[in-house]
Structure formats: C-alpha cells, structure tokens
C-alpha cells in the first residue's frame, strides 16, 4: 500500500506515529527507539535543574552511556545513604524521558539484584521495554519467557507486545496476541491498541475493526486512542459512513470529557469541511485519488487526536514533520491543522498555516474553505473561535465576507 511510505517517512522524523497509547505511557515511553541510544557519542544535555549532591543529580550528571549508573548507586550506599524503591522509579522515569535507556536499565538491574525491593508488575514491564531498547527484541523475549508464571501479567504481556509492534514483527505479535486471548488475564484497551497500531503501521488497516470487535466481546471499554485508530482505519479505506457511525457511538460515551468533546467536534468539522466521501468509483483516476487520500487521512486524524488531548507540542511536531515529507498536501490537510490550532486557541500558528497554504505549490489557498471552518465552529456553539479566524483573515486582507 502506497501510504506505508509516508508512514515510514513521518516515523523517521518524529516518534509520534505510533504513540497511540494511554496518557501515562505516552509520557514515559518513546516508541521505535533502538539500542542506538547507548552509542558512546550520544550526549544528553544536563537539565538546568540538576544541581546539588543528591542521588538523582549524580546519576543525571553522568551524561554519557558508557559511564556507570551502577557505580554511582554503589558509592551512594557506601557513603551510608539509603535508596528507596520510589526514588529509583522516579529516577528511571526521568532517564527514560530523556532516552537514556542504558542508565535506566542499570537502575532496573539494581532493583532486581537487591532483595529489599519488591518489584511491581510495572517494574517488570519497564524492564522488558528497556531491554528491547538497549539489547534488542531477542533479549527482551528471552527475559519475558524466563519470568515466573506469576510475573507474566497483563503489563508484561503488553510490554512485549509493544516491543513486537514497535519493530513491526507482525507474525510474532499475532502469536503473542493469541496467547493473550487464551490467558485468563484481564487486559485493558492499551493491549488492543498495540495491535491496532501495528496493523496501521504495516498498512493492514482492514484488520483494525476485528481487533475492536474482540475488545468489545471482552467487555473492555475503548479509550480515545482506540476510537482514533478505529476511525483512522475506516477513513483510510474511505468508509466515511462507518466513520460517522463510530463518531456517533463515541458521542454517547463522551459525557463531559473535554478531550473527547474536542476530538468529536474537530473530527466532524474535518469530515464536513474537508468533503470526505465514501469510495465509489473503480476508475484508474479515482483509484489513484483514493491512494493519495489514504496517505494523508491517517495523519490528519493523528492531528485531531492530539488536538483533542490538548497537546500543542505534539501538533507542532506532527505538522513540521509532515511538511518535511515529499508528499503533496491538499486543502484538507490545511483545513485539519488550522482547525486544530483554532480549537486550542493558538492564533499565531493559525496565521502561519495560512501563509504556508498561500505559498503552497501543490494546492491553492481556499478562502471559501476558511469560511466553512468558521461556519462549522459557529454551528457547534463555538462562535468565538470562528470570530478569531475571521480576525486573522481580515488582518491578512483575506476577508471571507468579500467572497
């Protein structure tokens, strides 16, 4: 499928493609990072907050992976200091956020080798993730298989599935997924999201709905990431009627959840203003057109997802990475990112997107589309946001009232 090339291109520029994860794991893990993070030439900038002489400061000051966190821990204990499990977990979390996986793995090994620490399911899961990043999938797999039965839990199964999905090892992931289904353990949406993310990343979007069906059969509640993956897969197949049905289902479970409401509003604006339609023609021209749409729709919905979550930083990263690709953008892509920035009240970025659209060599700036965006926001009771876009357009001498 042609859209796989764009998926790969975007993943090289940002790790966001596969970050369809629960909020806690989004913060704590970076997907598709290889053991290259332990190269001797990798230098992590020392945070300005790393001061003083506590254990955290000493470890964060190590910088180079070839330097030993274990030696720091040993020295700290020899100096008569005590190290608690929560302290080690906090340091490990900070190291992982900085992609300093080798030092984080040393922290994990220290906890394993000292009996005073009682490892949690999360500790084992983090260890699998770190072993994948430092030593590779095979090492993580061997570690998981060697675990006592009692520690083969929801979290450790999901951690290994995450590793397989990240490496796009579809066959191994499907075998493990079957083991998961055959187990008596209870799994949450994250586990199913891993399989859905894998199928999206390898271009097997038609398999995503079956995973959703299995999730529902197990009475697992889908989260916003589940819905976005499901919607993205249907949109990529240009089954827009199904997209609308899913959005309607999602709206019944949204309640007062601000993230879900924001997502639903943006998705509906995108479909309406972007003129997404069902695939109907089998002609060569229409087939080529559909391929082009599939290449972009997934990323438009990724933008909608992070706008729904209120993550402006993620929007910036995705949009900048998309602009670096060689693929041709169409009006719908500009409509999507403009709507997202508008929803989050970032007028400066909206103005920048308008300028980028005006200077595009692949699609003409569409003032009527801007008016439709304003009408769509007004229709859902967000007239103030619509007015913000109107002000920006007037400042740029692009008054939609003149058209």
N, C-alpha and C positions, 0 to 999 in steps of 0.2 A: 504494500500500500504506500502511495506516494507520501502520505502525511508523516510517515515514520521518520523521513529525513529531516523534517522540520523539528519533530520531537527531539531527535538526537542533537540537532544544532542548538536548540534552546537549552537543553540539559548541559551542554558544554559551557554555556555562558552563565547559567545560574542553576543552583540546586533545587529550584522551586518546582520543577515539572512534576516531581514525584512526591512532593510534600503534602499529599492528601492524607493528613494524619490528624490525630487528636491534638488539641492545643498544647498539652504538656509535652508531647513528643516532638511537636514542631519546634518547641523552644530548646529541647535538649539534644536533638539529633540532627545531623546533616547527612542526607542520603547520597548514595553513589560516590562516596569519597573513598579512594583506595588507600593502600598502605603507603602510597607516596607521601603521605603526611608525616612519615617518620624519616624522610630523607635528611641527611646531615646538613643540607643547605636550606632547610626550612627554618625560618626565623619568625617567631611570633612576637609582635610588639608588646612590650611590657605595659600593662594598663597603668594609667596615672595613679590609680588608687592603690597600687601595690607598694605599700610603704610599711615601715615598722619591721618587727622581727618575729612575727607570729608564723605558724606553720604554713598557712596559706601563702603568705608573702614569699617565704623561702622557696616554695615549690613553683609559684608563678614566675619567679625571677630566673628560673632555670633556662627558659627560652629554648635552647637547642635540644632536640630529642635525644641526642647521644648522651646528654647529661642525665644522671640517675635520680629519679624521684625517690627510689628506694633508699638510697644513701641519705637523703635528707630526712626521711622518716626515721631511719636508724639513729642518726645523730640527735634528732629531737628527743627520742626516747632515752638515749644515753645521758642527755642533759637533765633527766629527771622529770620530763613532761609527760602528760597523759594525752592519748589520742582517742577521741570518741568516734563511734560509727557515723553519727550525723555530721560531724566535722569532715570526715573523709568523703562522705557522699556529696557534701556541698562543694568541696574542692574538686572532686571528679566531675561534677556537673559543670563547673566553670571551665575546666580544662576541655571538656567535650565541646562546649560552646565555642571555644577558641580553636577547635580542630586539633588539639594537642592530644591525640589519641594514645600515643605511646606512654606518656606520663600518666594519663587516666587509667590505662591498663595496669600500670605498676601499682597504682592506688588499689585497684581491684584485687591484684595478686596479694598485696599486703593483707587485705581483709580476709582473703581465703586462707592464707597461711597462719593466721593468728586466731586461735580458737575462741578468744574472748568476744569475737564479733559473730553475731548470729546473722547470717546472710538472708535477706528477704528475696522473694520472687523477682522483684525489680533488680536487685543486685546481680542475680544470675543472668537476667535478660540483658542488662547493660554490658555484662562481661562478654556475652555472645556477640553483641554489636561491636564492641571494641576489638575482639579477636578477629572479626571479619575485616575491620579496617586496618589492623596492624599486620596480621599474618595471612589473611585471606579466608575465603569461604570454606576451604577444606579443613582448616584448623578449627573454625567455629563449628563445623558439622561434627567433627570428631569430639569436640568438647561436649556438645549437646548430647550426642549418643552415649557418652560416658557418664552422664549425670545419673544419679539415683532416680528411681521412678518418682519419688515424692517431689523432686525438684523439676520434673518435666510438667510444667504448669502452663496455664493459659499464656502467661507472659513470656516464658522461654520458647514455647512453640511459635508464638507470634514474632519473637525476635529473630528466630532462624528463618521464618517465612519472609520477614522483612529483608534479610540478607539475600535470600534467593531472588526475591522480586527486584531488589536493587541491582543485582547482577544479570537480570533478565534470564535466569535459569528456569524457563517455563516448566520443563518436564519435572525437575526436582521440586519446584514449588507446588505443582499439582499433586505430586505424590505425597508431600508433606500435608497439603491441604486435605487430602483424603484421610490421612492418619488423624488429623484434627477432627474431621467429621465423625470418624469412627470411635473417637475417645469419648469418655463420659464427662469431659470437662465443659464448662460453660465459657463461651467466648463472646466478646462484645463486638461492636461494629468495626473496631480497628482491624481485627483479623480479616474480616471480609473486605475491608477497604484495601488491604495489601494485595489481595488477589485482583481486585478491580483495577488498581493502579498498574499492576503488572500487565494485565490484558490491554489497557490503554497504551502503555509504553511500547508494547511489541506489535501494536496495530490490530489486535484481535478484539476490537470493540464489540463485536457481536456476542461475545461471551459474558459481557458485563451484566446484562439483565438476569442471566441464570444465577449468578452469584447473589444478586439482590433477592431473588426468589428463595434461595437457600437460607439467606439471612432471615427472611420473614417466616419461613417454615420453622425456624428455631426460636421464633418469638423474640428476636433481637431488634431493638429499636434503632433505625437508621439515624445517623447524625448528619450534619450539614455536609460533611465530606462525602458520605455515602450518596446523598442526593446529588451532589455536584458531579460525581463520577458517573452516576446513572444517567443524569440529564445530558452530560457531555457525550456519552456513548451514543445516545439516541440522536442528539443533534448532529454528531459526526456522520451518522447514517442518513441524515436529513429526514428523520421520522419526527417531524415537528408536532404532529398531533399527539404523539406519545409524550413529547417534552411538555406540552401544555397539560396533559393529564397528570404527569408527575408533579408539576408545579402546583396543580390544584390539590393533589394529595398532600404535598408538603405544607400548603397553606393551612390545612386543617390541624396540623400539629405544631404550627408556629407559635400560637398563643401570643404572649407579649415579648417573645425572644427578639431583641433588637437586631441581632445578627441575621436571623432567619428572615425577618421582615425586610431588612435592607437587601438581602440576597434576592428574595422574591420580587421586590419592586424592580431591581436592576435587570433581572432575567426577563421579566415581562416587557420592560422598556426595550431591551435589546432585540427581542423577538419581533416586537411591533414595529419599531423604527427601522430595524435592520432588514425588514422584509424577509425573514426566514420562512421558507416554504418547503413543503414536502417534495421529495424526489418523485418526479412523474414521468420524465422523458428518458428514453434509452438511446437517443441520438448521440453521435460522437461528440458533438459540441457540448451537449448538456452533460454528458459523462465527464468530460474534461472540466467543465464548470463545477461539477459536484466534487471532484477531486480537490480542486482549488479551495472550495469552501471547507472541506473536511480538514485541510491543512491548518486552517485558522480557527475554526469554531471551538476546538478544544481549548485553545489558549484564550479566546475571548471569555469562555466560561471560567477559566482559571482566574482571570482578572475579576470577573464578577464574584467569584468565591472570596478572594482576599479583600475586595471592597466590602462584601458582606461582613467579613470579620473585622473590618475597620483598620486593616493593615496597609497604611500608605507606603511604608518602606518596601513591602512585597510588590505593590503595584509598580513602584518605580523600577524595581529590578526586572520584573517581567517585561514591562514596556520597553525599557532600554535594551534588553536582550533581543526582543522581537525586532526592534529597529536595526539591530546589527546583523540580522539574517539577510539572505539574498532573496527571500521570497517577496512577492508583490503583495502589498497591502491593498485592501479595498476600503470603500467608505465605511462598511460595517465595523471594521477594526477601530477606526477613529471614533465612531459613534459609541462603541463599547467603552473605550478608555476615557473619553470625555464624560460619559455618564457616571463612570466610577469615581472620577475625581470630583465631579459636581456633587455626588451623593455624600462624599466625605468633606465637602466644603473647602476644596483646595483650588481657589480661583487662579493662582499663578500658574499651576500646572495645566489647567484647562486652557488658558491663553497660549501656553507653549504648544499644546497639542494642536490648537487651531492653526498656529504658524506652521507647524510641521505638515499639517494636512494641506495648507495652501501651497506649500513648496513641494508637495509630492509629485513625482514624475509618473506615478502609476495610476492615480485616481484624482479626479477633480474635486476641489472643495465644494461642498453641497450646503448652501445656506438654508435650503428648504428642510434638509435633514436636521439642522440645528433647531429650526422652528418646531419640527416634530418632537424633538427631545424636550423642548420647553412645554409643548402641549401635553406630552406624556407625564412629565413631572407634575404639572398642574392637575391633570386628571386623577392622580393618586393623592392629591391633597398637599403637595409639596411646591406650592406656588412660589415660595421664597427662593427655592433652588432654581426654579425656572427663571425668576427675575435676575438672579445672579448671572446666568448665562446671557440673558438679554443685555445686561450692563456691559459684560465683556465684549460682546459682539458690537455694540454701539461704540465702545472705546476704540475698536479696531475698524470703524467705519463700515461695519457689516450689518447694518440694521435690518433684521429679518422682516420688519414691517414694510420695507420698500419692495418686497418681492411678492 
